[in-house]
Amino acid sequence: MRKIPLGRTGIEVSEICLGSMTWGTQNTEAEAHAQLDRAIERGVNFIDTAEMYPTNPISAETVGGTERIIGNWLKATGRRDRVVIATKVSGEGTKVIEGGPPISRARMTEAVENSLRRLQTDVIDLYQLHWPNRGSYHFRQNWSFDPSHQRRDETVAHMMEILETAHELVQAGKIRHLGLSNESAWGTAMWLRLAEENDLPRMQTIQNEYSLLCRLFDTDLAELSVNEELPLLGYSPLAAGLLSGKYAGDVTPEGTRRALNANLGGRITPRVWSAVSAYMGIANEAGLDPCQMAIAWYRSRPFTAIPIIGATSTEQLDNLLGAADLTLSDDVLAAIGRAWRAHPMPF
């Protein structure tokens, strides 16, 4: 599998990242370890997790479970030097700790120590802020997004506190690089500006939702990504399974994510089925697997975009990793462009 630079970090990662958010709920530890083994065999060296995982559902009883699963695999296999580990600190409202406090110096410092212990490693390669303290327009919050409550001076003070904390953690050898998640163009630009002006650790990546059905990244953030060499780590590249076609006709197969989350995080709308049908039609006409098409499409973007894939089984994982060998034709890309214009925001 092709390796690409991870922004300005000096690290090279596989062009597909292995996601882990259901390990511990939808997947057993043994199944998760089998996926890790297979991914390594197929050339993947990039693994994404978070302190609040697993999801579906998120609960106080399971938080941190996915990091522990990965840590047990690292200890058993001795493969720490073969993988790039990305994890995240949760923000306000999380069930990770009682009270759900926002990200702060104390919260971040404690979270890093806890993640290091669960992952059974000395250093985290990429440490991401799961969502901003000031709020976010992601996860369908864009429909009612209202930034008027934000206070710029408070945001800047918070950002400086976190960047200074990150500097201390880098100096202590506990994290290597910083990243964002569920951020906006303005927020990202502020993080970058403050780091540059104060010689503090730079945000190196941004992890936002991105798929054929969710393309909020394609304008201002795309421009920022190119000019600042800030790669997108795109989560939900299959739109929580919608782009596989398995829910077509508004069905809910047993054992799927929708069986646990009926509206797939707000993605089930009256408009989504016609959009899914359009992309399924493109794949069928071109003789492509729809999942592979949706992931290979990332490679066509005018900015660096790394899909974070998730699977229930190693068979599903093998199929998704096949996208690394697929380059979409101009005809397929043109058809995708027409479908996007016809179905621009299906959820």
C-alpha positions as CSV (number, residue, x, y, z in Angstrom):
1,M,0.0,0.0,0.0
2,R,1.2,3.5,-0.9
3,K,2.7,5.6,1.9
4,I,2.1,9.3,2.0
5,P,3.5,12.2,4.2
6,L,1.4,13.0,7.2
7,G,1.4,16.8,6.8
8,R,4.6,18.3,8.0
9,T,5.3,15.7,10.7
10,G,8.0,13.9,8.8
11,I,6.0,10.7,9.3
12,E,4.8,8.5,6.4
13,V,1.5,6.7,6.8
14,S,-0.6,4.3,4.7
15,E,-3.1,6.1,2.4
16,I,-5.8,4.2,4.3
17,C,-6.2,4.4,8.1
18,L,-7.7,1.6,10.2
19,G,-10.4,2.9,12.5
20,S,-11.3,1.1,15.7
21,M,-14.4,2.8,17.2
22,T,-16.5,-0.4,17.5
23,W,-13.9,-2.6,19.0
24,G,-15.3,-3.7,22.3
25,T,-19.0,-3.4,21.4
26,Q,-19.6,-4.7,17.8
27,N,-16.2,-6.5,17.7
28,T,-14.5,-8.8,20.3
29,E,-10.9,-8.3,21.3
30,A,-9.9,-11.4,19.3
31,E,-11.7,-10.0,16.2
32,A,-10.1,-6.7,16.6
33,H,-6.6,-8.3,16.9
34,A,-7.4,-10.3,13.7
35,Q,-8.2,-7.0,11.9
36,L,-5.0,-5.4,13.1
37,D,-3.0,-8.4,11.9
38,R,-4.6,-8.4,8.5
39,A,-4.2,-4.6,8.1
40,I,-0.5,-4.9,8.8
41,E,-0.2,-7.7,6.3
42,R,-1.9,-5.5,3.7
43,G,0.4,-2.5,4.3
44,V,-1.6,-0.4,6.7
45,N,0.5,1.3,9.4
46,F,-1.9,4.0,10.6
47,I,-4.4,3.2,13.4
48,D,-7.0,5.7,14.8
49,T,-8.7,5.4,18.2
50,A,-10.0,7.6,21.0
51,E,-10.2,7.5,24.8
52,M,-14.1,7.4,24.6
53,Y,-14.2,4.4,22.3
54,P,-15.9,2.0,21.7
55,T,-19.1,3.5,20.3
56,N,-22.5,1.9,19.5
57,P,-23.2,2.6,22.3
58,I,-20.9,4.9,24.2
59,S,-21.1,4.2,27.9
60,A,-19.2,4.9,31.1
61,E,-18.6,1.2,31.5
62,T,-16.9,0.7,28.1
63,V,-14.9,4.0,27.6
64,G,-11.2,3.3,27.1
65,G,-11.9,-0.3,26.1
66,T,-10.7,0.1,22.5
67,E,-7.4,1.6,23.6
68,R,-6.9,-1.4,25.9
69,I,-7.6,-3.8,23.1
70,I,-5.0,-2.1,20.9
71,G,-2.5,-2.0,23.8
72,N,-2.9,-5.7,24.4
73,W,-2.2,-6.3,20.7
74,L,0.9,-4.1,20.8
75,K,2.2,-5.9,23.8
76,A,1.5,-9.4,22.4
77,T,3.0,-8.7,18.9
78,G,5.8,-6.3,19.7
79,R,4.8,-4.2,16.6
80,R,4.8,-0.8,18.2
81,D,7.5,0.4,15.8
82,R,5.5,-0.6,12.8
83,V,2.4,1.5,13.4
84,V,1.5,5.1,13.8
85,I,-1.0,5.5,16.7
86,A,-3.5,8.3,16.7
87,T,-5.9,8.8,19.6
88,K,-8.0,11.7,21.0
89,V,-9.0,13.5,24.2
90,S,-12.7,14.0,24.6
91,G,-14.4,17.3,25.1
92,E,-17.3,18.8,27.0
93,G,-20.2,16.4,27.7
94,T,-18.3,13.2,27.3
95,K,-19.0,10.2,29.4
96,V,-15.3,9.5,29.8
97,I,-15.2,11.0,33.2
98,E,-17.9,12.1,35.6
99,G,-19.3,15.6,34.9
100,G,-18.1,15.7,31.3
101,P,-15.6,18.6,31.6
102,P,-14.3,20.5,28.7
103,I,-10.7,20.1,27.4
104,S,-8.2,21.9,29.7
105,R,-4.6,21.6,30.8
106,A,-5.6,19.2,33.6
107,R,-8.0,17.2,31.5
108,M,-5.5,16.8,28.7
109,T,-2.6,15.9,30.9
110,E,-4.6,13.3,32.7
111,A,-6.1,11.9,29.5
112,V,-2.7,11.5,27.9
113,E,-1.4,9.5,30.9
114,N,-4.5,7.3,30.8
115,S,-4.2,6.7,27.1
116,L,-0.5,5.8,27.4
117,R,-1.3,3.3,30.1
118,R,-4.2,1.7,28.1
119,L,-2.2,1.6,24.9
120,Q,0.8,0.2,26.8
121,T,3.2,2.6,24.9
122,D,5.5,5.4,25.9
123,V,4.4,7.9,23.3
124,I,1.4,8.8,21.2
125,D,2.2,9.7,17.6
126,L,-0.8,11.9,16.9
127,Y,-2.9,13.4,19.7
128,Q,-6.2,14.9,18.6
129,L,-8.8,17.1,20.2
130,H,-12.0,15.2,19.6
131,W,-14.2,18.3,19.3
132,P,-13.8,22.0,20.2
133,N,-14.8,23.4,23.5
134,R,-16.8,26.2,21.9
135,G,-19.0,23.7,20.0
136,S,-19.2,22.3,16.5
137,Y,-21.3,22.2,13.4
138,H,-20.6,18.5,12.8
139,F,-22.9,15.6,13.3
140,R,-25.8,17.3,11.7
141,Q,-25.5,20.4,14.0
142,N,-24.8,22.4,10.8
143,W,-28.6,22.8,10.3
144,S,-28.9,24.9,13.5
145,F,-25.3,26.2,13.9
146,D,-25.2,29.5,15.8
147,P,-21.7,30.8,16.7
148,S,-23.1,34.0,18.3
149,H,-22.4,32.7,21.8
150,Q,-18.7,32.3,21.1
151,R,-16.3,34.7,22.8
152,R,-13.1,35.2,20.8
153,D,-10.9,36.1,23.8
154,E,-12.0,33.0,25.7
155,T,-11.3,30.8,22.7
156,V,-7.8,32.2,22.2
157,A,-7.0,31.8,25.9
158,H,-8.1,28.2,25.8
159,M,-6.1,27.5,22.6
160,M,-3.0,29.0,24.2
161,E,-3.5,26.8,27.3
162,I,-3.8,23.7,25.2
163,L,-0.8,24.5,22.9
164,E,1.4,25.2,25.9
165,T,0.2,22.0,27.5
166,A,1.0,20.1,24.3
167,H,4.5,21.7,24.3
168,E,5.1,20.3,27.7
169,L,3.9,16.9,26.7
170,V,6.1,16.9,23.6
171,Q,9.1,17.9,25.6
172,A,8.3,15.1,28.0
173,G,8.2,12.6,25.1
174,K,4.6,11.6,25.7
175,I,3.1,12.9,22.4
176,R,4.8,13.6,19.1
177,H,2.2,15.7,17.2
178,L,-1.1,17.4,17.6
179,G,-4.3,17.1,15.5
180,L,-7.8,18.4,15.3
181,S,-11.2,16.8,14.9
182,N,-14.7,18.2,14.1
183,E,-13.2,21.6,13.6
184,S,-14.1,24.6,11.4
185,A,-11.9,26.6,9.0
186,W,-11.8,29.6,11.4
187,G,-10.9,27.4,14.4
188,T,-8.2,25.6,12.5
189,A,-6.7,28.8,11.2
190,M,-6.6,30.2,14.8
191,W,-4.8,27.1,16.1
192,L,-2.3,27.4,13.3
193,R,-1.8,31.2,13.8
194,L,-1.3,30.9,17.6
195,A,1.2,28.1,17.3
196,E,3.2,29.9,14.7
197,E,3.3,33.2,16.5
198,N,4.2,31.6,19.8
199,D,6.6,28.8,18.6
200,L,4.3,26.1,20.0
201,P,3.3,22.7,18.6
202,R,1.4,23.0,15.3
203,M,-1.8,21.2,14.4
204,Q,-0.8,18.7,11.8
205,T,-4.1,17.0,10.7
206,I,-7.8,17.5,10.9
207,Q,-10.3,14.6,11.3
208,N,-13.7,15.5,10.1
209,E,-16.6,13.5,8.5
210,Y,-16.1,13.1,4.8
211,S,-17.9,10.9,2.2
212,L,-19.8,11.0,-1.0
213,L,-22.8,11.9,1.1
214,C,-21.1,14.5,3.4
215,R,-18.9,17.0,1.7
216,L,-18.8,20.0,4.1
217,F,-15.0,20.0,3.8
218,D,-14.9,20.8,0.1
219,T,-14.7,24.6,0.2
220,D,-13.0,26.7,2.9
221,L,-11.4,23.7,4.7
222,A,-10.2,22.3,1.4
223,E,-8.4,25.5,0.6
224,L,-6.9,25.7,4.1
225,S,-5.8,22.0,3.9
226,V,-3.9,22.6,0.7
227,N,-2.2,25.9,1.7
228,E,-1.3,24.7,5.2
229,E,-0.4,21.1,4.3
230,L,-3.0,19.9,6.8
231,P,-4.3,16.5,5.7
232,L,-7.9,15.4,6.2
233,L,-8.4,12.2,8.1
234,G,-11.9,11.5,6.9
235,Y,-14.2,9.5,9.2
236,S,-17.3,7.7,8.1
237,P,-16.1,7.3,4.4
238,L,-19.0,4.9,3.8
239,A,-21.5,7.2,5.7
240,A,-22.0,4.7,8.5
241,G,-22.5,1.9,5.9
242,L,-25.1,3.7,3.8
243,L,-22.8,3.7,0.8
244,S,-22.5,-0.1,0.9
245,G,-26.1,-0.3,-0.1
246,K,-27.0,-2.7,2.7
247,Y,-29.7,-0.3,4.1
248,A,-31.2,0.4,0.6
249,G,-34.9,0.3,0.7
250,D,-34.8,1.5,4.4
251,V,-34.0,-1.9,5.8
252,T,-32.0,-2.8,8.9
253,P,-30.1,-6.0,8.6
254,E,-29.4,-7.9,11.8
255,G,-26.0,-7.2,13.4
256,T,-25.4,-4.0,11.6
257,R,-24.7,-0.6,13.0
258,R,-28.2,0.6,12.3
259,A,-29.6,-2.2,14.5
260,L,-27.9,-0.3,17.4
261,N,-28.4,3.2,16.1
262,A,-31.6,3.5,14.2
263,N,-31.0,6.8,12.4
264,L,-27.3,6.4,12.1
265,G,-26.4,9.6,13.8
266,G,-29.0,11.6,11.9
267,R,-28.0,10.3,8.5
268,I,-31.3,8.6,7.8
269,T,-33.5,11.2,6.1
270,P,-36.1,11.1,3.3
271,R,-33.5,12.5,0.9
272,V,-30.7,10.0,1.6
273,W,-32.2,7.0,-0.3
274,S,-32.2,8.7,-3.7
275,A,-28.6,9.8,-3.1
276,V,-27.5,6.3,-2.1
277,S,-29.3,4.9,-5.2
278,A,-27.4,7.3,-7.4
279,Y,-24.0,6.2,-6.2
280,M,-25.0,2.5,-6.2
281,G,-26.0,3.0,-9.8
282,I,-22.7,4.5,-10.7
283,A,-20.8,1.6,-9.1
284,N,-23.0,-1.0,-10.8
285,E,-22.7,0.5,-14.2
286,A,-18.9,0.7,-13.9
287,G,-18.7,-2.8,-12.4
288,L,-17.2,-1.5,-9.2
289,D,-17.7,-2.5,-5.6
290,P,-19.6,0.5,-4.1
291,C,-17.5,0.4,-0.9
292,Q,-14.3,0.4,-2.8
293,M,-15.5,3.2,-5.1
294,A,-16.4,5.4,-2.1
295,I,-13.0,4.9,-0.6
296,A,-11.0,5.2,-3.8
297,W,-12.8,8.4,-4.5
298,Y,-10.7,10.0,-1.7
299,R,-7.6,9.7,-3.9
300,S,-9.2,12.0,-6.5
301,R,-9.6,14.9,-4.1
302,P,-7.5,18.1,-4.7
303,F,-6.2,17.9,-1.1
304,T,-4.6,15.1,0.9
305,A,-7.5,12.9,2.2
306,I,-7.0,9.7,4.2
307,P,-10.1,7.6,4.7
308,I,-10.5,6.0,8.2
309,I,-12.2,2.7,7.5
310,G,-14.0,0.4,10.0
311,A,-15.1,-3.2,9.6
312,T,-17.0,-5.8,11.5
313,S,-15.1,-8.7,10.0
314,T,-11.8,-9.4,8.4
315,E,-13.7,-10.3,5.2
316,Q,-15.2,-6.8,5.1
317,L,-11.8,-5.3,5.9
318,D,-10.1,-7.1,3.0
319,N,-12.7,-5.7,0.7
320,L,-12.3,-2.2,1.9
321,L,-8.5,-2.4,1.7
322,G,-8.9,-3.4,-2.0
323,A,-9.7,0.2,-2.7
324,A,-5.9,0.9,-2.4
325,D,-5.5,-0.8,-5.8
326,L,-8.4,1.1,-7.5
327,T,-8.1,4.3,-9.4
328,L,-11.4,5.7,-10.6
329,S,-11.8,6.6,-14.3
330,D,-12.6,10.0,-15.5
331,D,-16.1,8.8,-16.5
332,V,-16.8,7.5,-13.0
333,L,-15.6,10.7,-11.4
334,A,-17.7,12.8,-13.8
335,A,-20.8,10.7,-12.9
336,I,-20.0,11.2,-9.2
337,G,-19.8,14.9,-9.8
338,R,-23.3,14.9,-11.4
339,A,-24.7,12.9,-8.5
340,W,-23.3,15.3,-6.0
341,R,-24.9,18.3,-7.7
342,A,-28.2,16.4,-7.8
343,H,-27.9,15.3,-4.1
344,P,-25.7,17.9,-2.4
345,M,-26.7,17.5,1.2
346,P,-28.8,14.4,1.7
347,F,-28.5,14.5,5.6
